[in-house]
Amino acid sequence: MEQVEKAISAAVYAEGDAGLDLGASLIAAAPWSAAGREILRRGEELVRRAWERGWQPADVVRLVRRDLDDRHVRLTTDLIAAENRRYARTAPRWEAQLRELEAARPWWHDDERYADALAARERTDRFSLATAHLELFRLLVRLPAIEPVGPPPGESPHVRPHAATPDEPRMLSRIRALLAKAEATDFPDEAEALTAKAQELMARHSIDAALLAAQGHTGDVPTACRIGVDAPYETAKAILLDAVAGANRCRAVWNSGFNFSTVVGFEPDLESVELLYTSLLVQGTAAMTRAEAAQRAGGRKRTKAFRQAFLTAYASRLGQRLSDATGHVTQETDGSLLPVLAARDLAVEDRTERMFPATTSTRVRGVSDHAGWEHGTAAADRASMGPRPGVTR
């Protein structure tokens, strides 16, 4: 449609914001149903281009949420759902992201009626909707290429999928249930016990997968996933994720510009990292809130410096404890399994180096709140992740 094409050219590809009003006016003045259909078509093209450049649904939505607003997020999920109609099958991680975003299928029934349905949902005028779409298009068209962590939908995977062990679904359900209870309790000792038990199950799960691969029953190779590392205090969160990844025989590479870390490892270990990082972050945030309340009750006002120090200490101390626990259980492992684990570590390292041949180190900014550091360290000690005696890895 010519008017929509002119609007996109004026608003999306031009420098500055001067073209936004012009573009939005052109779209608002066009036949509304036809304009809505054309906006969907152009949006699908931009989403498809993002997939080809290595982006995944959760990545795009995370960036839109950071740089724009809730309306743009809803429009993004609409475009993702519309584009997803092209594919008969997508990878399991991709499908999980679509379900979480509620973007597996369009909520509207006919593209001809999308514009009217959208206006009713958003309860706003055409000009405002057109402006929001053009702002979103401008963000999508400027997405750079990033390291892919899997094939885009519609393409065959280059590696064989992870072969599940017989009890894997039940094992993961038990791990999720334990971590959910640890997040919900207000008693630190109970949270520690629940989380430690979950770590035991993760260790056993990882060993089962390694043994199965060593026996030649699977074609397991390292893969990767991306995990959001959102502001505020993203440096501390990235440190925590790196600690969790290292303890589970994975590598994490943080992209501070786009608020995510890419975690490289074998599929069972990636699942453990996702579950454990999310749970520890929830537990750490809850512990920080309780610590702040205690500080205020004592008449001491705490600020951003307290929270920054708390989470940095929490992540740093957990990293030490996780590293110690991993070293301990590795020493107790049956000697015949050590070459298998070493080979898997080497494979993860090699995959990481090939994906990120030029990484850089960043210096963590100093913290200035001693009380925050002490409380964060204590919270990390209570969230101990070391497996109990008798668990091998």
FENHU-V597497 format. One record per residue. N is the residue number from 1. RES is the residue in three letters. NEAR is the number of other C-alpha atoms within 12 Angstrom. Layout:
BEGIN
{{N RES NEAR} {N RES NEAR}}
END
This chain:
BEGIN
{{1 MET 22} {2 GLU 17} {3 GLN 25} {4 VAL 37} {5 GLU 24} {6 LYS 24} {7 ALA 38} {8 ILE 38} {9 SER 25} {10 ALA 29} {11 ALA 34} {12 VAL 35} {13 TYR 24} {14 ALA 21} {15 GLU 13} {16 GLY 13} {17 ASP 18} {18 ALA 16} {19 GLY 24} {20 LEU 33} {21 ASP 26} {22 LEU 26} {23 GLY 38} {24 ALA 36} {25 SER 28} {26 LEU 30} {27 ILE 41} {28 ALA 31} {29 ALA 21} {30 ALA 27} {31 PRO 21} {32 TRP 31} {33 SER 26} {34 ALA 25} {35 ALA 38} {36 GLY 36} {37 ARG 29} {38 GLU 31} {39 ILE 43} {40 LEU 38} {41 ARG 27} {42 ARG 32} {43 GLY 37} {44 GLU 29} {45 GLU 23} {46 LEU 33} {47 VAL 41} {48 ARG 32} {49 ARG 26} {50 ALA 35} {51 TRP 35} {52 GLU 25} {53 ARG 25} {54 GLY 27} {55 TRP 36} {56 GLN 43} {57 PRO 41} {58 ALA 35} {59 ASP 41} {60 VAL 46} {61 VAL 39} {62 ARG 31} {63 LEU 32} {64 VAL 31} {65 ARG 26} {66 ARG 23} {67 ASP 21} {68 LEU 25} {69 ASP 19} {70 ASP 19} {71 ARG 28} {72 HIS 33} {73 VAL 31} {74 ARG 30} {75 LEU 44} {76 THR 44} {77 THR 39} {78 ASP 40} {79 LEU 46} {80 ILE 47} {81 ALA 34} {82 ALA 35} {83 GLU 32} {84 ASN 34} {85 ARG 22} {86 ARG 21} {87 TYR 21} {88 ALA 15} {89 ARG 19} {90 THR 25} {91 ALA 27} {92 PRO 18} {93 ARG 29} {94 TRP 31} {95 GLU 26} {96 ALA 17} {97 GLN 28} {98 LEU 33} {99 ARG 20} {100 GLU 15} {101 LEU 28} {102 GLU 25} {103 ALA 30} {104 ALA 28} {105 ARG 23} {106 PRO 29} {107 TRP 23} {108 TRP 22} {109 HIS 15} {110 ASP 18} {111 ASP 26} {112 GLU 21} {113 ARG 22} {114 TYR 30} {115 ALA 37} {116 ASP 26} {117 ALA 25} {118 LEU 34} {119 ALA 24} {120 ALA 15} {121 ARG 18} {122 GLU 21} {123 ARG 14} {124 THR 18} {125 ASP 22} {126 ARG 30} {127 PHE 26} {128 SER 24} {129 LEU 36} {130 ALA 42} {131 THR 36} {132 ALA 37} {133 HIS 46} {134 LEU 45} {135 GLU 38} {136 LEU 41} {137 PHE 40} {138 ARG 34} {139 LEU 30} {140 LEU 39} {141 VAL 29} {142 ARG 21} {143 LEU 27} {144 PRO 19} {145 ALA 17} {146 ILE 25} {147 GLU 31} {148 PRO 28} {149 VAL 34} {150 GLY 34} {151 PRO 28} {152 PRO 30} {153 PRO 32} {154 GLY 20} {155 GLU 17} {156 SER 16} {157 PRO 19} {158 HIS 16} {159 VAL 21} {160 ARG 18} {161 PRO 21} {162 HIS 28} {163 ALA 24} {164 ALA 25} {165 THR 24} {166 PRO 13} {167 ASP 16} {168 GLU 24} {169 PRO 16} {170 ARG 15} {171 MET 28} {172 LEU 31} {173 SER 19} {174 ARG 24} {175 ILE 33} {176 ARG 28} {177 ALA 22} {178 LEU 30} {179 LEU 39} {180 ALA 24} {181 LYS 25} {182 ALA 37} {183 GLU 33} {184 ALA 21} {185 THR 21} {186 ASP 16} {187 PHE 20} {188 PRO 26} {189 ASP 19} {190 GLU 23} {191 ALA 34} {192 GLU 33} {193 ALA 26} {194 LEU 37} {195 THR 40} {196 ALA 33} {197 LYS 32} {198 ALA 39} {199 GLN 46} {200 GLU 35} {201 LEU 37} {202 MET 42} {203 ALA 39} {204 ARG 31} {205 HIS 36} {206 SER 39} {207 ILE 32} {208 ASP 30} {209 ALA 35} {210 ALA 39} {211 LEU 26} {212 LEU 23} {213 ALA 28} {214 ALA 23} {215 GLN 14} {216 GLY 13} {217 HIS 16} {218 THR 21} {219 GLY 22} {220 ASP 29} {221 VAL 31} {222 PRO 38} {223 THR 39} {224 ALA 37} {225 CYS 43} {226 ARG 41} {227 ILE 38} {228 GLY 35} {229 VAL 36} {230 ASP 26} {231 ALA 20} {232 PRO 19} {233 TYR 30} {234 GLU 29} {235 THR 34} {236 ALA 39} {237 LYS 43} {238 ALA 40} {239 ILE 35} {240 LEU 42} {241 LEU 46} {242 ASP 37} {243 ALA 37} {244 VAL 45} {245 ALA 43} {246 GLY 35} {247 ALA 41} {248 ASN 49} {249 ARG 42} {250 CYS 41} {251 ARG 41} {252 ALA 42} {253 VAL 39} {254 TRP 34} {255 ASN 27} {256 SER 26} {257 GLY 19} {258 PHE 31} {259 ASN 31} {260 PHE 33} {261 SER 38} {262 THR 40} {263 VAL 46} {264 VAL 46} {265 GLY 40} {266 PHE 45} {267 GLU 38} {268 PRO 42} {269 ASP 44} {270 LEU 37} {271 GLU 38} {272 SER 41} {273 VAL 43} {274 GLU 39} {275 LEU 33} {276 LEU 48} {277 TYR 42} {278 THR 29} {279 SER 36} {280 LEU 45} {281 LEU 38} {282 VAL 27} {283 GLN 39} {284 GLY 43} {285 THR 31} {286 ALA 30} {287 ALA 35} {288 MET 37} {289 THR 25} {290 ARG 23} {291 ALA 30} {292 GLU 29} {293 ALA 20} {294 ALA 18} {295 GLN 20} {296 ARG 15} {297 ALA 12} {298 GLY 11} {299 GLY 10} {300 ARG 15} {301 LYS 19} {302 ARG 26} {303 THR 20} {304 LYS 18} {305 ALA 23} {306 PHE 32} {307 ARG 39} {308 GLN 37} {309 ALA 35} {310 PHE 41} {311 LEU 46} {312 THR 44} {313 ALA 39} {314 TYR 46} {315 ALA 43} {316 SER 33} {317 ARG 34} {318 LEU 42} {319 GLY 36} {320 GLN 27} {321 ARG 28} {322 LEU 35} {323 SER 27} {324 ASP 21} {325 ALA 32} {326 THR 32} {327 GLY 21} {328 HIS 21} {329 VAL 30} {330 THR 30} {331 GLN 20} {332 GLU 20} {333 THR 23} {334 ASP 18} {335 GLY 15} {336 SER 16} {337 LEU 26} {338 LEU 22} {339 PRO 17} {340 VAL 27} {341 LEU 30} {342 ALA 19} {343 ALA 22} {344 ARG 34} {345 ASP 27} {346 LEU 22} {347 ALA 24} {348 VAL 33} {349 GLU 29} {350 ASP 21} {351 ARG 27} {352 THR 29} {353 GLU 18} {354 ARG 17} {355 MET 25} {356 PHE 25} {357 PRO 13} {358 ALA 10} {359 THR 14} {360 THR 11} {361 SER 10} {362 THR 13} {363 ARG 9} {364 VAL 19} {365 ARG 14} {366 GLY 15} {367 VAL 24} {368 SER 20} {369 ASP 23} {370 HIS 20} {371 ALA 28} {372 GLY 35} {373 TRP 30} {374 GLU 27} {375 HIS 35} {376 GLY 39} {377 THR 31} {378 ALA 26} {379 ALA 39} {380 ALA 39} {381 ASP 31} {382 ARG 30} {383 ALA 45} {384 SER 40} {385 MET 43} {386 GLY 41} {387 PRO 35} {388 ARG 25} {389 PRO 16} {390 GLY 17} {391 VAL 28} {392 THR 30} {393 ARG 40}}
END
